[in-house]
Amino acid sequence: MSSGPDASREAAVVDGVPKQLYIGGTWRDAGGGGTLDVDDPSTGDVLCAVADGTVADGDAALAAAHAAFPDWRDTAPRERGEVLRRAFELMTERTDDLALLMTLEMGKPLEESRGEIAYAAAFLRWYAEEAVRIDGRFTTSENGKGRILTMRRPVGPCVFITPWNFPMAMGTRKVGPAIAAGCTMVVKPAQQTPLSMLALAAILEEAGLPGGVCNVVTTHSTAEVMAPLIADPRARKLSFTGSTPIGKKLIEQSAEQVLRVSMELGGNAPFLVFEDADLDAAIEGALMAKMRNIGEACTSANRFLVHEAVADDFARRLAHELGSMKVGRGTEEGVRVGPLIDEAAVDKVTELVGDAVDRGAQVLTGGERVGDRGHFYAPTVLAGVDPDARVNHEEIFGPVAPITTFSSDDEAIERANDTEYGLVAYAYTRDLARAFKVMEGLDTGMIGLNQGLVSNAGAPFGGVKQSGFGREGGPEGLGEYLETRYVAMNVP
């Protein structure tokens, strides 16, 4: 932690978060007594230690979720919604402390952390309102001799594995609809950023969520602790946000119990700028789509495909904007670019930039790590990038904007779709006909048309192809936690 005047507040915020496992409504040490260090990525210093859960702890958490499920399933929808509403209010009241906590463990600037707290809280509010809108239908059978009744019931105990890059929002995006639907859960947050999820569990407890509904197990060994839960017949759903390779392994494991599965996996988002685009708006959108969360987002603009008529102007202006961004610890005044999560992330970005330069790309700004402490990399713009460069085919997860050009609409769409991923795409054009052609031609689950942000608590978030399946957010997100029961009624 820093040694400046705010050090005492930072320490107080970290100290105010429980560091134990949360199982069955009780905070408890890990079964083996082990702990896991949580580091500040801007300094490499240890912030604190949390419980390092074991296989037995995971089993206890699932047992608690299984035992709590019948009562929670039968709890009145309004009561479930009120718990979420109170949690929303508590989270909103504590925005500053929660944002600081997130910045300390993850690195993003405080302004962005505050934005994530607002986004995370929005899921609690949305699903507080959706809990009372779970419906079914009643209709006459087509032969007129019977009735058809359908009911929507909660799936059952869920297993959640959340990522480090949005440690609070990816928690509420799963926990919110599960609670609203009447499900119970075991949550395993990323080992790099467990504090935000522990803070959320404490908020839910304070909001009146019964013990056993939400259980949190922190551990350094996701595979060892979670694999038995995925294979356990008491679990009925698995939801994972993370990389595609790990997602594929989890899908394989989930097949044994035929679990309901939601997968939000990797991305390779194209950002298309057509010759008629409003370049001011395109630059603004590019900054948002590329630099949100330091580029460490599955929705981050990974490839900039720019029409050859405006490519030079776009590249020059983008380089000016990125080059002027202050890099530093997220708690410092004016910082817009924090550290990457760890040294491996810096190494990957360095490799991808080096490969692009070796293939002829021009570095317009950045292109190197910053400082000798922490995991900082300069915001980077690469022009004239070879379409075959690794940076165009691998998820960057860093502040690097590679630019290639196109000459026709068909070429732009074809190259945008030339990837195994299909999470999100962005497109800038003022031509309505072209906009519809692009919207209908892009093979992604989401599209940002003339805007660089698609995330919204009321909208279905998710991808196609190897970016996963299932949706989080909106009414569709609630449906992921509900099963449909059909009753054939004989009416004499």
C-alpha positions as CSV (number, residue, x, y, z in Angstrom):
1,M,0.0,0.0,0.0
2,S,1.1,3.6,-0.5
3,S,2.8,5.5,2.3
4,G,1.2,8.8,1.5
5,P,-1.6,10.6,3.4
6,D,-4.3,8.3,2.1
7,A,-2.5,5.1,3.2
8,S,-4.5,5.0,6.4
9,R,-7.8,5.1,4.5
10,E,-6.6,2.4,2.1
11,A,-5.7,0.2,5.1
12,A,-9.0,0.8,6.8
13,V,-10.9,-0.1,3.6
14,V,-9.0,-3.3,3.2
15,D,-9.3,-4.1,6.9
16,G,-13.0,-3.6,6.8
17,V,-13.6,-6.6,4.5
18,P,-14.0,-10.1,5.8
19,K,-11.1,-12.3,4.9
20,Q,-12.7,-15.7,5.7
21,L,-14.8,-18.1,3.7
22,Y,-18.6,-17.4,3.8
23,I,-20.4,-20.7,4.1
24,G,-23.9,-21.3,5.4
25,G,-24.2,-17.8,6.7
26,T,-21.0,-18.1,8.8
27,W,-17.6,-16.5,8.3
28,R,-15.0,-19.2,8.9
29,D,-11.4,-20.0,8.3
30,A,-10.3,-22.4,5.6
31,G,-10.3,-26.0,6.6
32,G,-6.6,-26.3,6.4
33,G,-6.0,-22.9,7.9
34,G,-4.2,-21.8,4.8
35,T,-4.2,-18.2,3.5
36,L,-3.8,-16.6,0.1
37,D,-2.0,-13.3,-0.5
38,V,-3.8,-10.5,-2.4
39,D,-1.4,-8.2,-4.2
40,D,-1.6,-4.6,-5.3
41,P,-0.7,-4.8,-9.1
42,S,0.5,-1.2,-9.1
43,T,3.2,-1.9,-6.6
44,G,3.5,-5.6,-6.1
45,D,3.0,-5.2,-2.4
46,V,0.7,-7.6,-0.5
47,L,-2.5,-5.9,0.5
48,C,-3.7,-8.7,2.8
49,A,-4.3,-12.4,3.0
50,V,-7.6,-14.2,2.7
51,A,-8.6,-17.8,3.4
52,D,-7.4,-20.4,1.0
53,G,-10.2,-22.8,0.7
54,T,-9.9,-26.6,0.3
55,V,-11.8,-29.3,-1.4
56,A,-13.6,-29.9,1.9
57,D,-14.6,-26.3,2.1
58,G,-16.0,-26.4,-1.4
59,D,-18.1,-29.4,-0.5
60,A,-19.3,-27.7,2.7
61,A,-20.4,-24.7,0.6
62,L,-22.3,-26.8,-1.8
63,A,-23.9,-28.7,1.0
64,A,-25.1,-25.3,2.5
65,A,-26.5,-24.2,-0.8
66,H,-28.3,-27.5,-1.3
67,A,-29.8,-27.3,2.2
68,A,-30.9,-23.7,1.8
69,F,-32.5,-24.2,-1.6
70,P,-36.0,-25.6,-0.6
71,D,-36.7,-22.7,1.7
72,W,-35.3,-20.0,-0.6
73,R,-37.1,-21.5,-3.6
74,D,-40.4,-21.1,-1.7
75,T,-39.7,-17.6,-0.4
76,A,-42.1,-15.0,-1.7
77,P,-40.8,-13.3,-4.8
78,R,-41.3,-9.9,-3.3
79,E,-39.2,-10.9,-0.3
80,R,-36.4,-12.0,-2.6
81,G,-36.6,-8.8,-4.5
82,E,-36.5,-6.7,-1.3
83,V,-33.2,-8.4,-0.3
84,L,-31.8,-7.3,-3.6
85,R,-33.2,-3.8,-3.3
86,R,-31.6,-3.4,0.2
87,A,-28.3,-4.7,-1.2
88,F,-28.5,-2.2,-4.0
89,E,-29.0,0.7,-1.6
90,L,-26.1,-0.5,0.6
91,M,-23.7,-0.8,-2.3
92,T,-24.7,2.6,-3.6
93,E,-24.1,4.2,-0.2
94,R,-20.7,2.6,0.0
95,T,-19.5,3.4,-3.5
96,D,-16.4,5.3,-2.5
97,D,-15.1,2.6,-0.2
98,L,-16.0,-0.3,-2.6
99,A,-14.3,1.6,-5.5
100,L,-11.1,2.1,-3.6
101,L,-11.1,-1.5,-2.6
102,M,-11.4,-2.6,-6.2
103,T,-8.7,-0.2,-7.4
104,L,-6.3,-1.5,-4.7
105,E,-6.8,-5.2,-5.7
106,M,-7.3,-4.8,-9.5
107,G,-5.6,-1.6,-10.4
108,K,-8.2,0.3,-12.5
109,P,-8.4,4.1,-11.9
110,L,-10.8,5.2,-9.2
111,E,-13.2,6.8,-11.6
112,E,-13.6,3.5,-13.5
113,S,-14.0,1.6,-10.2
114,R,-16.8,4.0,-9.2
115,G,-18.4,3.3,-12.6
116,E,-18.2,-0.4,-12.1
117,I,-19.8,-0.2,-8.6
118,A,-22.7,1.7,-10.2
119,Y,-22.9,-1.0,-13.0
120,A,-22.7,-3.8,-10.4
121,A,-25.4,-2.2,-8.3
122,A,-27.7,-1.8,-11.3
123,F,-27.9,-5.6,-11.6
124,L,-29.2,-5.8,-8.0
125,R,-31.8,-3.2,-8.7
126,W,-32.9,-4.7,-12.0
127,Y,-33.4,-8.1,-10.6
128,A,-35.0,-6.8,-7.5
129,E,-37.7,-5.6,-9.9
130,E,-37.7,-8.8,-12.0
131,A,-38.2,-11.2,-9.1
132,V,-41.9,-10.5,-9.0
133,R,-42.3,-10.9,-12.8
134,I,-41.6,-14.6,-13.2
135,D,-44.5,-15.9,-15.1
136,G,-46.0,-18.9,-16.9
137,R,-49.0,-19.5,-19.1
138,F,-52.4,-21.2,-19.2
139,T,-54.1,-22.1,-22.4
140,T,-56.6,-24.5,-24.0
141,S,-55.1,-27.5,-25.7
142,E,-55.5,-27.5,-29.5
143,N,-58.1,-30.2,-29.4
144,G,-60.1,-28.4,-26.8
145,K,-60.2,-31.3,-24.4
146,G,-57.6,-30.3,-22.0
147,R,-55.5,-27.4,-20.7
148,I,-51.8,-26.6,-20.9
149,L,-50.2,-25.1,-17.8
150,T,-46.6,-24.0,-17.7
151,M,-44.6,-22.9,-14.6
152,R,-41.1,-21.5,-14.3
153,R,-39.2,-22.8,-11.4
154,P,-35.6,-22.1,-10.1
155,V,-32.9,-24.4,-11.6
156,G,-31.4,-25.2,-8.2
157,P,-28.0,-24.8,-6.5
158,C,-25.5,-23.0,-8.8
159,V,-21.7,-22.9,-9.1
160,F,-20.3,-19.6,-10.2
161,I,-16.7,-18.8,-11.2
162,T,-16.0,-15.1,-11.7
163,P,-13.0,-13.3,-13.2
164,W,-10.6,-10.7,-11.9
165,N,-11.2,-7.9,-14.4
166,F,-14.7,-6.8,-13.2
167,P,-14.6,-8.4,-9.7
168,M,-17.9,-6.8,-8.5
169,A,-20.0,-6.5,-11.6
170,M,-19.4,-10.1,-12.8
171,G,-20.5,-11.2,-9.3
172,T,-23.8,-9.3,-9.2
173,R,-24.5,-10.2,-12.9
174,K,-24.7,-13.8,-11.8
175,V,-25.8,-13.5,-8.1
176,G,-28.6,-11.0,-8.8
177,P,-30.7,-13.1,-11.2
178,A,-30.0,-16.3,-9.2
179,I,-31.3,-14.7,-6.0
180,A,-34.3,-13.3,-7.9
181,A,-35.1,-16.7,-9.4
182,G,-34.9,-18.5,-6.0
183,C,-31.6,-20.3,-6.6
184,T,-28.8,-20.8,-4.1
185,M,-25.1,-20.7,-5.1
186,V,-21.4,-21.2,-4.4
187,V,-19.2,-18.4,-5.8
188,K,-15.5,-18.8,-6.4
189,P,-14.0,-15.4,-7.2
190,A,-10.6,-15.0,-9.0
191,Q,-7.7,-15.4,-6.6
192,Q,-6.2,-12.1,-7.8
193,T,-9.4,-10.1,-6.7
194,P,-11.3,-11.9,-4.0
195,L,-12.0,-8.8,-1.8
196,S,-14.8,-7.3,-3.9
197,M,-16.8,-10.6,-3.8
198,L,-16.2,-10.9,-0.1
199,A,-17.5,-7.3,0.3
200,L,-20.6,-8.2,-1.7
201,A,-21.2,-11.3,0.4
202,A,-21.1,-9.1,3.5
203,I,-23.5,-6.6,1.9
204,L,-26.0,-9.4,1.0
205,E,-25.8,-10.7,4.6
206,E,-26.5,-7.3,5.9
207,A,-29.4,-6.9,3.5
208,G,-31.0,-10.0,5.0
209,L,-30.1,-12.8,2.6
210,P,-30.5,-16.1,4.6
211,G,-27.5,-18.1,5.3
212,G,-26.6,-20.7,2.7
213,V,-28.2,-18.9,-0.2
214,C,-24.9,-17.3,-1.3
215,N,-21.7,-19.0,-0.3
216,V,-18.2,-17.7,-1.1
217,V,-15.1,-19.8,-1.3
218,T,-11.8,-18.1,-2.0
219,T,-8.9,-20.4,-3.1
220,H,-5.7,-20.5,-5.2
221,S,-6.8,-23.7,-6.8
222,T,-9.9,-23.3,-8.9
223,A,-9.6,-26.6,-10.6
224,E,-9.0,-28.7,-7.5
225,V,-11.8,-27.1,-5.5
226,M,-14.4,-26.6,-8.1
227,A,-14.2,-29.8,-10.2
228,P,-15.8,-31.9,-7.4
229,L,-18.7,-29.4,-7.2
230,I,-19.3,-29.5,-10.9
231,A,-19.4,-33.3,-10.8
232,D,-21.7,-33.3,-7.7
233,P,-25.4,-34.1,-8.4
234,R,-26.5,-31.5,-5.9
235,A,-25.3,-28.8,-8.3
236,R,-27.7,-28.0,-11.2
237,K,-26.1,-25.0,-13.0
238,L,-22.6,-23.7,-13.8
239,S,-21.9,-20.2,-14.9
240,F,-18.4,-19.1,-15.8
241,T,-16.8,-15.9,-17.1
242,G,-13.2,-16.2,-18.3
243,S,-11.0,-17.5,-21.1
244,T,-12.3,-19.8,-23.9
245,P,-9.7,-22.6,-23.2
246,I,-10.8,-22.9,-19.5
247,G,-14.4,-22.6,-20.5
248,K,-14.1,-25.6,-22.9
249,K,-12.7,-27.7,-20.0
250,L,-15.6,-26.7,-17.8
251,I,-18.1,-27.5,-20.4
252,E,-16.6,-31.0,-20.7
253,Q,-16.8,-31.4,-16.9
254,S,-20.4,-30.2,-16.8
255,A,-21.5,-32.8,-19.2
256,E,-21.3,-35.6,-16.6
257,Q,-24.2,-34.1,-14.6
258,V,-25.8,-32.5,-17.6
259,L,-25.7,-29.1,-15.9
260,R,-27.4,-26.0,-17.2
261,V,-24.4,-24.0,-18.4
262,S,-23.7,-20.3,-19.1
263,M,-20.4,-19.4,-20.6
264,E,-19.1,-15.9,-21.2
265,L,-15.7,-16.4,-22.8
266,G,-13.1,-14.7,-24.8
267,G,-13.5,-12.0,-27.5
268,N,-11.7,-10.5,-30.4
269,A,-13.9,-7.5,-31.0
270,P,-13.6,-5.6,-34.3
271,F,-14.0,-1.8,-34.3
272,L,-15.1,-0.8,-37.8
273,V,-14.8,2.8,-39.0
274,F,-16.4,3.5,-42.4
275,E,-15.4,6.4,-44.7
276,D,-18.6,8.3,-43.8
277,A,-18.2,8.0,-40.1
278,D,-18.3,10.9,-37.7
279,L,-14.6,10.8,-36.7
280,D,-15.1,12.8,-33.6
281,A,-17.7,10.2,-32.4
282,A,-15.5,7.3,-33.6
283,I,-12.5,8.5,-31.6
284,E,-14.6,9.0,-28.5
285,G,-16.1,5.5,-29.0
286,A,-12.7,4.0,-29.6
287,L,-11.3,5.5,-26.4
288,M,-14.2,3.9,-24.5
289,A,-14.2,0.6,-26.3
290,K,-10.4,0.2,-26.1
291,M,-9.4,1.8,-22.8
292,R,-12.2,0.7,-20.5
293,N,-10.6,-1.3,-17.8
294,I,-7.1,-0.6,-19.2
295,G,-8.1,-2.8,-22.2
296,E,-8.6,-5.8,-19.9
297,A,-12.1,-6.6,-21.0
298,C,-13.6,-9.2,-23.2
299,T,-15.6,-6.4,-24.8
300,S,-12.4,-4.4,-25.5
301,A,-11.9,-3.3,-29.1
302,N,-9.2,-5.7,-30.2
303,R,-8.9,-4.9,-33.9
304,F,-9.4,-1.5,-35.5
305,L,-10.6,-1.9,-39.1
306,V,-10.6,1.5,-40.7
307,H,-11.5,2.5,-44.2
308,E,-8.4,3.5,-46.1
309,A,-9.7,7.0,-46.9
310,V,-9.8,8.0,-43.2
311,A,-7.3,5.6,-41.7
312,D,-4.4,8.1,-41.4
313,D,-6.5,10.7,-39.8
314,F,-8.1,8.3,-37.4
315,A,-4.7,6.8,-36.4
316,R,-3.1,10.2,-35.8
317,R,-6.0,11.4,-33.6
318,L,-6.3,8.1,-31.7
319,A,-2.5,8.2,-31.0
320,H,-2.7,11.7,-29.8
321,E,-5.5,10.9,-27.3
322,L,-3.9,7.7,-26.0
323,G,-0.5,9.2,-25.8
324,S,-1.8,12.0,-23.6
325,M,-3.3,9.6,-21.0
326,K,-1.6,9.6,-17.6
327,V,-0.3,6.2,-16.5
328,G,0.0,5.4,-12.8
329,R,-1.5,4.0,-9.7
330,G,-5.2,4.1,-9.9
331,T,-5.6,6.0,-6.6
332,E,-3.5,9.0,-8.0
333,E,-5.1,12.2,-9.2
334,G,-5.6,12.3,-13.0
335,V,-4.5,8.8,-13.7
336,R,-6.5,7.2,-16.6
337,V,-4.4,4.1,-17.2
338,G,-3.6,1.8,-14.3
339,P,-1.5,-1.3,-14.2
340,L,-2.2,-4.6,-15.9
341,I,-3.1,-7.4,-13.5
342,D,0.2,-9.2,-13.3
343,E,3.6,-9.6,-14.9
344,A,2.3,-12.4,-17.3
345,A,-0.1,-9.8,-18.7
346,V,2.7,-7.4,-19.4
347,D,4.7,-10.1,-21.0
348,K,1.9,-11.1,-23.4
349,V,1.2,-7.5,-24.5
350,T,4.9,-7.0,-25.1
351,E,5.1,-10.2,-27.2
352,L,2.0,-9.2,-29.3
353,V,3.4,-5.7,-30.0
354,G,6.8,-7.1,-30.8
355,D,5.3,-9.5,-33.3
356,A,3.3,-6.7,-35.0
357,V,6.4,-4.5,-35.3
358,D,8.4,-7.4,-36.7
359,R,5.8,-7.7,-39.4
360,G,6.0,-4.0,-40.4
361,A,3.7,-2.2,-38.0
362,Q,4.5,1.4,-37.1
363,V,4.3,2.4,-33.4
364,L,2.6,5.8,-33.3
365,T,2.6,6.1,-29.5
366,G,3.6,3.8,-26.6
367,G,4.9,0.4,-27.4
368,E,6.8,-0.2,-24.1
369,R,6.3,-0.9,-20.5
370,V,6.3,2.0,-18.0
371,G,8.4,2.2,-14.8
372,D,10.3,-0.5,-13.0
373,R,7.7,-1.2,-10.3
374,G,4.2,-2.6,-10.9
375,H,2.7,-3.9,-14.1
376,F,2.3,-0.9,-16.3
377,Y,2.3,-0.7,-20.1
378,A,1.9,2.5,-22.1
379,P,-1.2,3.1,-24.2
380,T,-0.2,2.0,-27.7
381,V,-1.4,2.7,-31.2
382,L,0.0,0.5,-34.1
383,A,-0.6,1.6,-37.7
384,G,-0.2,-0.5,-40.8
385,V,-0.6,-3.8,-38.9
386,D,-0.3,-7.0,-41.0
387,P,-3.7,-8.8,-41.0
388,D,-1.9,-11.9,-40.1
389,A,-0.1,-10.4,-37.0
390,R,-0.9,-12.2,-33.7
391,V,-2.4,-9.0,-32.3
392,N,-5.2,-9.4,-34.8
393,H,-6.0,-13.0,-33.8
394,E,-5.4,-13.2,-30.1
395,E,-7.1,-11.4,-27.3
396,I,-4.8,-8.6,-26.2
397,F,-6.2,-7.7,-22.8
398,G,-4.1,-4.6,-22.6
399,P,-4.0,-0.9,-23.9
400,V,-3.0,-1.6,-27.5
401,A,-4.9,-0.5,-30.5
402,P,-3.8,-2.2,-33.8
403,I,-5.1,-0.5,-37.0
404,T,-5.5,-2.2,-40.4
405,T,-7.4,-0.8,-43.4
406,F,-10.1,-1.9,-45.7
407,S,-11.5,-0.6,-49.0
408,S,-15.1,-2.0,-49.2
409,D,-18.0,-2.8,-46.9
410,D,-17.9,-6.5,-47.9
411,E,-14.2,-6.7,-47.0
412,A,-14.8,-5.0,-43.7
413,I,-17.5,-7.5,-42.7
414,E,-15.6,-10.5,-43.9
415,R,-12.5,-9.6,-42.0
416,A,-14.5,-8.7,-38.9
417,N,-16.0,-12.2,-38.9
418,D,-12.6,-13.9,-39.6
419,T,-12.2,-15.1,-36.1
420,E,-13.4,-18.0,-33.9
421,Y,-14.8,-15.5,-31.5
422,G,-18.1,-13.6,-31.7
423,L,-18.8,-11.6,-28.6
424,V,-19.2,-8.0,-29.7
425,A,-18.4,-5.7,-32.6
426,Y,-18.4,-1.9,-33.0
427,A,-19.3,0.0,-36.1
428,Y,-19.3,3.7,-37.0
429,T,-21.3,4.9,-40.0
430,R,-23.8,7.6,-40.8
431,D,-25.4,5.7,-43.7
432,L,-28.6,3.9,-42.6
433,A,-28.5,1.3,-45.3
434,R,-24.9,0.5,-44.5
435,A,-25.7,0.3,-40.8
436,F,-28.3,-2.4,-41.4
437,K,-26.0,-4.3,-43.7
438,V,-23.3,-4.3,-41.0
439,M,-25.7,-5.2,-38.2
440,E,-27.1,-8.1,-40.2
441,G,-23.7,-9.2,-41.5
442,L,-21.6,-9.3,-38.3
443,D,-21.4,-12.6,-36.6
444,T,-21.4,-11.5,-32.9
445,G,-23.8,-11.6,-30.0
446,M,-23.7,-7.9,-29.5
447,I,-23.1,-4.8,-31.6
448,G,-22.3,-1.2,-30.6
449,L,-23.6,1.0,-33.4
450,N,-22.0,4.4,-33.2
451,Q,-21.2,3.9,-29.6
452,G,-18.3,2.3,-27.8
453,L,-20.2,0.8,-24.8
454,V,-22.7,-2.1,-24.9
455,S,-22.9,-3.2,-21.3
456,N,-26.3,-2.5,-19.7
457,A,-28.0,-4.3,-16.8
458,G,-31.3,-4.4,-18.8
459,A,-29.8,-5.9,-21.9
460,P,-28.7,-9.5,-22.8
461,F,-24.9,-9.8,-22.6
462,G,-23.3,-12.7,-24.4
463,G,-21.7,-14.0,-27.5
464,V,-21.7,-16.7,-30.2
465,K,-19.2,-19.1,-31.6
466,Q,-16.3,-19.6,-29.2
467,S,-17.3,-16.6,-27.1
468,G,-19.8,-18.8,-25.3
469,F,-23.5,-19.2,-24.9
470,G,-26.2,-18.0,-22.6
471,R,-27.0,-14.4,-21.7
472,E,-26.5,-12.3,-18.6
473,G,-28.6,-9.2,-17.9
474,G,-32.1,-8.2,-18.8
475,P,-35.1,-10.6,-18.8
476,E,-33.0,-13.1,-20.7
477,G,-30.5,-13.2,-17.8
478,L,-33.3,-14.3,-15.4
479,G,-34.4,-17.0,-17.7
480,E,-30.9,-18.7,-17.4
481,Y,-31.9,-19.6,-13.8
482,L,-35.4,-20.9,-14.5
483,E,-36.7,-24.2,-15.7
484,T,-40.0,-24.6,-17.5
485,R,-42.4,-27.2,-16.0
486,Y,-45.4,-28.2,-18.2
487,V,-48.6,-29.7,-16.8
488,A,-51.1,-31.4,-19.1
489,M,-54.5,-31.0,-17.4
490,N,-57.4,-33.3,-18.2
491,V,-60.6,-31.3,-18.1
492,P,-63.6,-33.5,-18.5
